[in-house]
């Protein structure tokens, strides 16, 4: 390790998606980089978030495939769910990706400093008492699982997503507090693994940040799958019982289960790290920045979950690259938050990019916003794999497509083209003239644009 007091071009506090992307891109641009991490490079996403949860969801999908194979003429049965085996599969993926990431950091000649850092000056991070100085500082300290007043997380009966990923058994029943992305994904996976699940959500619908049509479709699918949910029902209290938990919700109703998963969102990790003391503008614990992720302190940037708005690993990753290029004197284009793709990996998947219909009407006016909903019932591949759902387009009359919302098995895989359509401001007619592969689910995107361009072939305009 080179002398930490020699001064770096860039010192990054936090080695998650935003921090390591910034480090690798900055090193690529010949900047001298140090990254400080108290735990493991890769952060929440790799170790306690995206990667292990998606592995758990895939194991759940395999269980569903085995259970439902008879509809395809194949006779199988699920003998049991071996949680040790599921965890071994999941942990193996994380370990492989972690090793690869460590190799990338080493190959890029990024100085890796293990320890707990604190901002002590506009150009200085103190790590376990030692000052590390940099011409530019990038704050990338990530987020933590939030709880609610009156809830004591004990890691056994009352757990967060981190605990849920390390369960050594399949619980008989569970209450999921929170019907957002994290809550909906765990409810979906657990149901497939044989858990009796109930979601409790204070807002009027599940995945409330998505278009109402997407929420409605997911709720219908969950009902069909036997996942219970109570929307518009704020949490009141929880007490542990001899064999689990008893949760009271608005109206005095009580629900009992073996455990309670608290999935009420994630908060920024900013407390006690010196941000306030150094005069950084903060709001509700979040670091405020401009469109280049610059804080109000010269040469201090912030990326990822500590900035307000949607908390996604790929958002932090993109911001890390943007900051590295900005520091290097390039002219990167600021990120359009609405152009960041979003996927909820439930069964069925919910994928979107751009504006919901409500937001489009708010922005452009009711008279100029048009929408089209293409049902997957008209899509050959969706029929083959027996999934239901839709592709919904929201567009400006005689203008571009400003929102794409999709529900159905595997629809997260279609978000690539969808985000190009939104970010390149394509008109329905631009996409309609492109030939989409048959038979694929991707073809549904083409069909929807054909219909919105006034050329519906397999659909009603």
C-alpha positions as CSV (number, residue, x, y, z in Angstrom):
1,X,0.0,0.0,0.0
2,X,1.4,3.4,-0.9
3,X,1.7,6.1,1.8
4,X,-1.8,7.2,2.7
5,X,-0.6,10.7,3.6
6,X,0.9,11.3,0.2
7,X,-2.4,12.7,-1.1
8,X,-4.6,11.2,-3.8
9,X,-6.5,12.7,-6.7
10,X,-9.6,10.9,-5.4
11,X,-10.5,9.5,-2.0
12,X,-13.7,7.5,-1.9
13,X,-15.5,6.6,1.3
14,X,-17.4,3.4,0.7
15,X,-16.8,0.5,-1.6
16,X,-20.4,-0.3,-2.7
17,X,-21.7,0.0,-6.3
18,X,-21.2,3.8,-6.4
19,X,-17.8,3.8,-4.7
20,X,-16.1,1.0,-6.6
21,X,-17.5,2.1,-10.0
22,X,-16.1,5.6,-9.3
23,X,-12.7,4.0,-8.3
24,X,-12.4,1.8,-11.4
25,X,-13.4,4.6,-13.8
26,X,-11.1,7.2,-12.1
27,X,-8.2,4.8,-12.2
28,X,-8.9,4.1,-15.9
29,X,-8.6,7.9,-16.4
30,X,-5.1,7.9,-14.8
31,X,-6.2,9.4,-11.5
32,X,-4.5,8.2,-8.3
33,X,-7.3,6.6,-6.3
34,X,-7.9,5.4,-2.7
35,X,-11.1,3.6,-1.6
36,X,-12.0,3.2,2.0
37,X,-14.3,0.3,3.1
38,X,-15.1,-0.9,6.6
39,X,-16.6,-4.2,5.5
40,X,-16.3,-5.8,2.0
41,X,-16.0,-4.2,-1.4
42,X,-19.3,-4.7,-3.3
43,X,-21.4,-3.2,-0.5
44,X,-25.1,-4.0,0.2
45,X,-25.9,-5.0,-3.4
46,X,-23.3,-7.8,-3.7
47,X,-23.4,-9.1,-0.1
48,X,-26.8,-8.4,1.3
49,X,-29.0,-7.1,-1.5
50,X,-29.5,-7.5,-5.2
51,X,-27.3,-10.5,-5.9
52,X,-28.3,-12.8,-3.0
53,X,-32.0,-11.9,-3.1
54,X,-32.1,-12.6,-6.9
55,X,-30.4,-15.9,-6.3
56,X,-33.1,-16.7,-3.6
57,X,-35.8,-15.7,-6.1
58,X,-34.3,-18.0,-8.8
59,X,-34.3,-20.9,-6.4
60,X,-37.9,-20.1,-5.7
61,X,-38.6,-20.0,-9.4
62,X,-37.1,-23.5,-9.8
63,X,-39.4,-24.8,-7.0
64,X,-42.4,-23.3,-8.9
65,X,-41.2,-24.9,-12.1
66,X,-41.0,-28.3,-10.5
67,X,-44.4,-27.9,-8.8
68,X,-46.2,-26.7,-11.9
69,X,-44.4,-28.9,-14.5
70,X,-47.5,-31.0,-15.1
71,X,-49.1,-28.2,-17.1
72,X,-46.3,-28.8,-19.7
73,X,-46.8,-32.6,-19.7
74,X,-43.9,-33.2,-17.3
75,X,-44.5,-35.0,-14.0
76,X,-42.4,-33.8,-11.2
77,X,-42.8,-33.0,-7.5
78,X,-41.0,-30.8,-4.9
79,X,-39.8,-33.3,-2.3
80,X,-38.5,-30.6,0.1
81,X,-36.7,-27.3,0.2
82,X,-33.1,-27.8,1.5
83,X,-32.4,-24.3,2.9
84,X,-28.7,-25.2,3.5
85,X,-28.4,-26.1,-0.2
86,X,-30.2,-22.9,-1.3
87,X,-27.9,-20.8,0.9
88,X,-24.8,-22.7,-0.4
89,X,-25.9,-21.9,-4.0
90,X,-26.6,-18.2,-3.1
91,X,-23.3,-17.8,-1.1
92,X,-21.3,-19.4,-3.9
93,X,-22.5,-16.8,-6.4
94,X,-21.7,-13.9,-4.0
95,X,-18.2,-15.4,-3.2
96,X,-17.3,-15.7,-6.9
97,X,-18.4,-12.2,-7.7
98,X,-16.6,-10.8,-4.6
99,X,-13.4,-12.5,-5.7
100,X,-13.7,-11.1,-9.2
101,X,-14.3,-7.5,-7.9
102,X,-11.3,-7.7,-5.5
103,X,-9.2,-8.7,-8.6
104,X,-10.5,-5.7,-10.6
105,X,-9.7,-3.3,-7.8
106,X,-6.2,-4.8,-7.4
107,X,-5.5,-4.8,-11.2
108,X,-6.6,-1.2,-11.5
109,X,-3.9,-0.3,-8.9
110,X,-6.5,1.4,-6.6
111,X,-5.3,1.8,-3.0
112,X,-7.6,-0.2,-0.9
113,X,-7.9,1.0,2.7
114,X,-9.8,-1.2,5.2
115,X,-11.3,0.6,8.1
116,X,-14.0,3.0,9.3
117,X,-13.7,6.5,7.7
118,X,-15.0,9.9,8.8
119,X,-14.9,13.2,6.9
120,X,-12.8,15.6,9.1
121,X,-12.0,18.3,6.5
122,X,-12.9,19.3,3.0
123,X,-10.0,17.2,1.7
124,X,-9.5,14.7,4.5
125,X,-11.0,11.4,5.6
126,X,-9.8,10.0,8.9
127,X,-9.6,6.2,9.0
128,X,-9.2,4.8,12.4
129,X,-7.3,7.9,13.5
130,X,-5.1,8.2,10.4
131,X,-5.8,11.1,7.9
132,X,-6.1,10.3,4.2
133,X,-6.1,13.3,2.0
134,X,-7.4,13.8,-1.5
135,X,-7.9,16.6,-4.0
136,X,-11.4,15.3,-4.4
137,X,-13.5,13.4,-1.9
138,X,-16.4,11.1,-2.9
139,X,-18.9,10.0,-0.3
140,X,-20.5,6.7,-1.0
141,X,-21.5,5.3,2.3
142,X,-24.8,3.6,1.2
143,X,-27.9,2.7,3.1
144,X,-29.3,0.5,5.9
145,X,-32.6,-1.3,6.5
146,X,-34.9,1.1,8.3
147,X,-37.4,0.1,11.0
148,X,-40.4,1.8,12.6
149,X,-40.9,3.2,16.1
150,X,-42.1,0.4,18.4
151,X,-40.3,-2.3,16.5
152,X,-37.3,-4.0,18.1
153,X,-35.4,-6.0,15.5
154,X,-34.0,-9.1,17.3
155,X,-32.7,-10.9,14.3
156,X,-34.8,-14.0,15.2
157,X,-38.5,-13.3,15.3
158,X,-38.4,-9.7,14.0
159,X,-35.9,-9.5,11.2
160,X,-34.7,-7.3,8.3
161,X,-33.8,-8.4,4.8
162,X,-30.2,-9.0,5.9
163,X,-31.4,-11.6,8.4
164,X,-33.9,-13.0,5.9
165,X,-31.1,-13.9,3.5
166,X,-29.3,-16.0,6.2
167,X,-32.3,-18.0,7.5
168,X,-31.3,-21.7,8.0
169,X,-34.9,-22.9,7.7
170,X,-38.1,-22.2,5.7
171,X,-40.5,-20.5,8.2
172,X,-44.0,-21.9,8.2
173,X,-45.5,-18.4,8.1
174,X,-44.3,-14.8,7.9
175,X,-45.7,-11.3,8.0
176,X,-43.9,-8.9,5.6
177,X,-44.2,-5.3,6.8
178,X,-43.9,-3.1,3.7
179,X,-45.3,-3.8,0.2
180,X,-42.6,-2.0,-1.7
181,X,-39.9,-3.7,-3.9
182,X,-38.0,-5.5,-1.0
183,X,-41.2,-6.7,0.8
184,X,-42.9,-7.8,-2.4
185,X,-39.7,-9.8,-3.6
186,X,-39.3,-11.6,-0.3
187,X,-43.1,-12.4,-0.1
188,X,-42.9,-13.8,-3.7
189,X,-39.8,-15.9,-3.0
190,X,-41.1,-17.2,0.4
191,X,-44.4,-18.2,-1.0
192,X,-42.7,-20.3,-3.7
193,X,-40.6,-22.0,-1.0
194,X,-43.7,-22.9,0.9
195,X,-44.2,-20.1,3.4
196,X,-47.7,-18.8,4.3
197,X,-47.2,-15.0,3.7
198,X,-49.1,-11.9,4.6
199,X,-48.0,-8.4,3.4
200,X,-49.0,-5.3,5.5
201,X,-48.7,-2.0,3.6
202,X,-49.8,1.4,4.9
203,X,-50.2,2.8,1.3
204,X,-53.3,2.0,-0.7
205,X,-51.5,-0.4,-3.1
206,X,-48.5,-2.7,-3.4
207,X,-45.3,-1.3,-5.1
208,X,-46.9,2.2,-4.9
209,X,-44.0,3.9,-6.7
210,X,-45.0,2.0,-9.9
211,X,-47.8,2.8,-12.4
212,X,-51.2,1.9,-10.8
213,X,-51.8,-0.7,-13.7
214,X,-48.7,-2.5,-12.7
215,X,-49.7,-2.6,-9.0
216,X,-53.1,-3.9,-10.0
217,X,-51.6,-6.7,-12.1
218,X,-49.2,-7.7,-9.3
219,X,-51.9,-7.7,-6.7
220,X,-54.1,-9.9,-9.0
221,X,-51.2,-12.4,-9.4
222,X,-50.4,-12.4,-5.7
223,X,-54.1,-13.2,-4.9
224,X,-54.0,-16.1,-7.4
225,X,-50.8,-17.4,-5.8
226,X,-52.3,-17.2,-2.3
227,X,-50.1,-14.4,-1.0
228,X,-52.3,-12.4,1.4
229,X,-51.9,-8.6,1.5
230,X,-53.5,-5.8,3.5
231,X,-53.1,-2.4,1.9
232,X,-54.0,0.9,3.4
233,X,-53.3,-0.6,6.8
234,X,-50.6,1.1,8.8
235,X,-48.7,-0.9,11.4
236,X,-49.5,-0.3,15.0
237,X,-47.6,-2.7,17.2
238,X,-45.8,-6.1,17.4
239,X,-45.3,-8.4,20.3
240,X,-43.4,-11.7,20.4
241,X,-45.4,-14.8,21.4
242,X,-44.3,-18.3,22.5
243,X,-44.1,-19.5,18.9
244,X,-43.7,-16.3,16.9
245,X,-45.1,-12.8,16.6
246,X,-48.4,-11.1,16.8
247,X,-48.8,-7.9,14.8
248,X,-51.6,-5.3,15.3
249,X,-52.5,-3.1,12.3
250,X,-54.9,-0.2,11.9
251,X,-58.4,-1.1,12.9
252,X,-57.2,-3.3,15.8
253,X,-56.8,-6.4,13.6
254,X,-54.1,-8.8,14.7
255,X,-52.1,-11.2,12.5
256,X,-49.9,-14.0,13.9
257,X,-46.9,-15.7,12.2
258,X,-43.6,-17.3,12.9
259,X,-41.7,-14.2,12.1
260,X,-42.0,-10.6,11.0
261,X,-39.8,-9.2,8.2
262,X,-39.5,-5.4,8.4
263,X,-39.2,-4.1,4.9
264,X,-40.1,-0.4,5.2
265,X,-37.3,0.9,3.0
266,X,-33.7,1.9,3.4
267,X,-32.2,5.0,5.1
268,X,-28.9,6.8,4.2
269,X,-25.8,5.9,6.2
270,X,-24.6,9.4,7.1
271,X,-24.9,9.8,10.8
272,X,-21.7,10.3,12.8
273,X,-19.6,10.4,9.7
274,X,-18.7,14.1,9.9
275,X,-20.9,15.3,7.0
276,X,-23.0,17.6,9.2
277,X,-20.0,19.0,11.1
278,X,-18.2,19.8,7.9
279,X,-21.2,21.9,6.7
280,X,-22.5,19.7,4.0
281,X,-26.2,20.5,3.1
282,X,-28.3,17.6,4.4
283,X,-32.1,16.9,4.3
284,X,-33.6,14.0,6.4
285,X,-30.2,12.4,6.6
286,X,-29.6,12.6,2.8
287,X,-26.8,14.5,1.2
288,X,-28.0,17.2,-1.2
289,X,-26.1,17.6,-4.5
290,X,-26.4,19.2,-7.9
291,X,-26.8,17.2,-11.1
292,X,-23.1,16.3,-11.2
293,X,-23.4,14.8,-7.7
294,X,-21.4,17.8,-6.2
295,X,-22.2,18.8,-2.6
296,X,-22.0,22.4,-1.5
297,X,-18.4,21.8,-0.4
298,X,-15.9,22.4,-3.2
299,X,-14.5,19.1,-4.5
300,X,-16.7,16.9,-2.3
301,X,-19.1,14.6,-4.2
302,X,-21.8,12.1,-3.1
303,X,-23.2,9.1,-4.9
304,X,-25.7,6.3,-4.5
305,X,-28.2,5.7,-1.7
306,X,-27.1,8.7,0.4
307,X,-28.6,11.0,-2.2
308,X,-32.4,11.3,-2.2
309,X,-34.5,9.6,-4.9
310,X,-34.7,6.0,-6.0
311,X,-32.2,3.7,-4.3
312,X,-30.8,1.3,-6.9
313,X,-27.4,-0.2,-7.2
314,X,-27.2,0.6,-10.9
315,X,-28.1,4.3,-10.2
316,X,-25.1,4.5,-7.8
317,X,-22.9,2.7,-10.4
318,X,-23.8,5.3,-13.1
319,X,-23.2,8.2,-10.7
320,X,-19.8,6.8,-9.7
321,X,-18.8,6.8,-13.4
322,X,-20.2,10.3,-13.9
323,X,-18.3,11.7,-10.9
324,X,-15.0,10.1,-12.0
325,X,-15.4,11.6,-15.5
326,X,-16.3,15.0,-14.0
327,X,-13.2,15.0,-11.8
328,X,-11.1,14.0,-14.7
329,X,-12.3,17.1,-16.7
330,X,-14.4,15.2,-19.2
331,X,-17.9,16.6,-19.9
332,X,-20.3,13.8,-18.8
333,X,-24.0,14.3,-19.3
334,X,-26.0,14.5,-16.1
335,X,-28.2,11.4,-15.3
336,X,-32.0,11.7,-16.0
337,X,-33.4,10.0,-12.9
338,X,-36.5,8.9,-14.8
339,X,-34.4,7.2,-17.4
340,X,-33.0,4.7,-14.8
341,X,-34.7,1.3,-15.3
342,X,-36.5,-0.3,-12.4
343,X,-37.4,-4.0,-11.9
344,X,-39.2,-5.8,-9.1
345,X,-38.2,-9.4,-9.3
346,X,-41.4,-10.9,-8.1
347,X,-43.4,-13.6,-9.9
348,X,-44.6,-12.0,-12.2
349,X,-41.8,-9.4,-12.6
350,X,-42.6,-5.7,-12.8
351,X,-40.3,-3.6,-15.0
352,X,-40.5,0.1,-15.8
353,X,-38.6,3.1,-17.1
354,X,-39.7,6.7,-17.5
355,X,-42.9,8.3,-16.2
356,X,-46.0,6.7,-14.8
357,X,-49.3,7.9,-16.5
358,X,-50.1,10.1,-13.5
359,X,-46.6,11.8,-13.7
360,X,-46.8,12.2,-17.4
361,X,-50.2,13.9,-17.1
362,X,-48.8,16.2,-14.4
363,X,-45.8,17.1,-16.6
364,X,-47.4,17.4,-20.0
365,X,-51.2,17.9,-19.4
366,X,-54.1,15.4,-19.7
367,X,-54.9,16.4,-23.3
368,X,-51.5,15.5,-24.8
369,X,-50.8,12.2,-23.0
370,X,-51.8,9.0,-24.7
371,X,-51.3,5.4,-23.4
372,X,-51.6,2.0,-24.9
373,X,-51.8,-1.3,-23.0
374,X,-50.8,-4.4,-24.9
375,X,-51.9,-7.7,-23.3
376,X,-49.3,-10.5,-23.3
377,X,-52.2,-12.8,-24.2
378,X,-51.4,-11.9,-27.8
379,X,-47.7,-12.8,-27.4
380,X,-46.6,-16.2,-28.6
381,X,-43.7,-16.7,-26.2
382,X,-45.7,-15.5,-23.2
383,X,-48.3,-18.2,-24.0
384,X,-45.6,-20.8,-24.4
385,X,-44.2,-20.1,-20.9
386,X,-47.8,-19.5,-19.5
387,X,-47.4,-16.0,-18.2
388,X,-49.9,-13.2,-18.0
389,X,-49.3,-9.4,-18.0
390,X,-48.9,-6.5,-20.3
391,X,-46.7,-3.8,-21.9
392,X,-48.1,-0.4,-21.2
393,X,-46.8,2.6,-23.2
394,X,-47.2,6.2,-22.1
395,X,-46.5,8.8,-24.8
396,X,-46.9,12.4,-25.7
397,X,-49.3,12.9,-28.7
398,X,-47.2,13.3,-31.8
399,X,-44.2,13.0,-29.6
400,X,-41.9,10.6,-27.8
401,X,-42.7,7.6,-25.6
402,X,-42.2,8.9,-22.0
403,X,-43.0,5.8,-20.0
404,X,-42.9,2.0,-20.4
405,X,-44.4,-0.3,-17.8
406,X,-44.3,-4.1,-18.1
407,X,-45.6,-7.0,-16.0
408,X,-45.0,-10.7,-16.7
409,X,-42.5,-13.5,-16.2
410,X,-39.0,-12.4,-17.4
411,X,-40.2,-8.9,-18.3
412,X,-37.1,-7.5,-16.4
413,X,-35.1,-8.8,-19.4
414,X,-37.0,-6.5,-21.7
415,X,-36.0,-3.3,-19.9
416,X,-32.9,-2.9,-22.0
417,X,-34.7,-1.9,-25.1
418,X,-37.3,0.0,-23.1
419,X,-34.7,2.2,-21.5
420,X,-33.2,2.9,-24.9
421,X,-36.6,3.9,-26.2
422,X,-37.1,6.3,-23.3
423,X,-33.6,7.7,-23.1
424,X,-33.2,8.2,-26.9
425,X,-36.6,9.9,-27.0
426,X,-38.0,7.5,-29.6
427,X,-41.4,8.1,-31.1
428,X,-43.8,5.1,-31.4
429,X,-43.3,5.1,-35.2
430,X,-39.5,4.9,-34.8
431,X,-39.8,1.6,-32.8
432,X,-42.7,0.3,-34.9
433,X,-40.5,0.1,-38.0
434,X,-37.9,-2.0,-36.2
435,X,-38.4,-5.8,-36.7
436,X,-38.6,-7.7,-33.4
437,X,-37.6,-11.3,-33.1
438,X,-40.5,-13.9,-33.3
439,X,-41.4,-15.7,-31.0
440,X,-40.0,-13.7,-28.1
441,X,-41.5,-11.7,-25.3
442,X,-39.5,-8.8,-26.7
443,X,-41.8,-8.9,-29.6
444,X,-44.6,-7.5,-27.3
445,X,-42.7,-4.3,-27.1
446,X,-42.7,-4.1,-30.9
447,X,-46.4,-4.9,-31.1
448,X,-47.3,-2.2,-28.5
449,X,-45.4,0.4,-30.5
450,X,-47.0,-0.7,-33.8
451,X,-50.4,-0.2,-32.1
452,X,-49.5,3.2,-30.7
453,X,-48.2,4.2,-34.1
454,X,-51.6,3.4,-35.5
455,X,-50.7,0.0,-37.1
456,X,-52.2,-2.5,-34.7
457,X,-51.8,-6.0,-36.1
458,X,-52.4,-8.5,-33.3
459,X,-54.1,-5.9,-31.1
460,X,-57.0,-3.5,-30.9
461,X,-56.1,0.2,-31.2
